[in-house]
Structure formats: structure tokens, C-alpha cells
């Protein structure tokens, strides 16, 4: 597996937001920003919206990079702080997962 830059992954996540937002009510849309809140206090998505967002991001990463990644995994759920609270925190989590996969493949 080759390495992907954070900027490449960020663009993919932003495309997922672009694809998901038209399906959401105006007051539940995710801002197209790296600092946008996703889930939690003062964030636009409820639990069903979060599930749809996670699927959209996983599909976009698959389409863009041929990556099969499961974001709602045990590692994500066991964290003290959710990796789904904002786009930038999600990007950190995705990059961490990709780095682990690269290490495991080496």
C-alpha cells in the first residue's frame, strides 16, 4: 500500500461531505471545512446522520484511492474522545489507521 498525504485524504473527505449534504436537511448539513464539527455537542449530525457520513467517507476513500477502511471500528469506539467530532480529528484518525496498515504490511 502506498502512502497518501493528509491533503489527499482531506480532499476525499470534503468530497464525501459534498455528496452527503444534498441528502440532509439544511440545518443538518456538514460545513465544507477542515475545522467543521461533525458529531457531538453543537454538531450538525445525529447518530443516523453520523452513520451515513461514515459510509460516505468510506465509499469516497474507496473510490478515490482503492482503500478499504472501516472507520466505525473498535479502536474508534474505545477512544476517550470520538474521532468523529470534527473533520480535522477524523483526518488524524484516518491517517493513523493508514500508517498502521502500512506498518502491518511491511
Number of C-alpha atoms within 10 A of each C-alpha: 12 7 10 12 8 14 10 13 20 21 15 21 27 20 17 21 21 16 14 18 16 10 12 14 9 10 8 15 19 24 17 16 14 16 12 16 21 26 21 15 9 9 16 20 22 13 10 9 19 17 12 16 23 18 17 19 23 20 20 22 22 14 12 13 14 11 14 11 16 15 19 14 9 9 11 16 13 9 9 7 10 15 22 22 20 19 24 20 19 20 19 15 18 19 18 12 16 18 16 12 14 13 10 8 8 7
